[in-house]
Amino acid sequence: MPPKNICMLTIDIKESDRQLLKEARYNEPHPRVMRKMDALHLKGFGLENDLICDIIGVCDNTLRGYYKQYLEGGVEKLKEVNFYRPSSELNDFSGQFEDYFIKNPPTSILQAAATIEKLTGIKRSETQVRKFLKSLNFRFIKSCPVPAKALDESKKKSGESFWKKSLNPD
């Protein structure tokens, strides 16, 4: 296996941090933080980066990220866990949509998507609109629970389906 190419960062683990890393690599509540601590603990013993990558089970870019975090803020910076959690632009209009859809329940996702686009100018796919409506505790309700054999053509056409705000979120 060819050696991995990790950008040469000079990492000098302080003696005071070595004891913290030794304890934190097993005592931190989050497993990702434990892995970061373990990587820096091994680096403190002078192991090669490719060997640390193999032992910890991370790629060289991830290990480089750990080193950069340590250089920026020490052990405390390594304890941070930041997950990327994007938020929808539609969340800014959620109160407006709730009021509008309670008064005018859409009969389909396509209609809801068209209404959202008309009100905000933001175009979203059916899947995104469905997920957004569910996040507002709306659920699809079929208003005709009569079996199909009992319905004649006029009753089948009059039965509506619509999205309605759920009082009890699942």
C-alpha angles and dihedrals in degrees: 000000000000116000116263118247110232118176108252107254117172107231118186110181109209116233090237090054094050092070091046091050091048092054098037096053089074103023104052115108096223119068093215091056089049089054091050091051092047092051093052091043090056091046087055088064090056098250119162117261095240090053091049089050090053094046096045095038098234133122124252093256091056092049090050088052090054090052092049091050091052092049091049099049113353123230093336091060090052090058092063117102113193118180120191107243113174118203126212122249085227091069089076089062099039095113091050091050093047092055093043096047093046089056095037110026111200117238093214143011090252090057091048090050091050091049092049091049091048093049099042109013089237112130117207134174123251092257093053092047092048091050091047093050090049090051087057089053095252116143135187113258124190106209098198109070093167115119115258095243091060093054123089120205095269092053092047091055095046095053110100130200120203145163114258134182110258116226093203113045113214 
